[in-house]
Amino acid sequence: MDILPIDIKTKIVDKILNSISPADKTIDDLWIKEVNKRKNDIESGKVSLVDGDEVFKKISQRLK
């Protein structure tokens, strides 16, 4: 039986994980910067996305 809503559960898990391994703000900031760069690259057309199924199909073919 689910007593707590998912948002409360995720906050609890986050607090537990942070108590085990505290977050490093520098690393978080670098990841946010990287995510924004990749988002901009996609939106500007600088890079294109490839469907995951197609990627795995190509990998499978190369490994045969």
Sequence and secondary structure as in RCSB ss.txt:
>XXXX:A:sequence
MDILPIDIKTKIVDKILNSISPADKTIDDLWIKEVNKRKNDIESGKVSLVDGDEVFKKISQRLK
>XXXX:A:secstr
   S HHHHHHHHHHHHHHHS   HHHHHHHHHHHHHHHHHHHHTSS    HHHHHHHHHHHH 
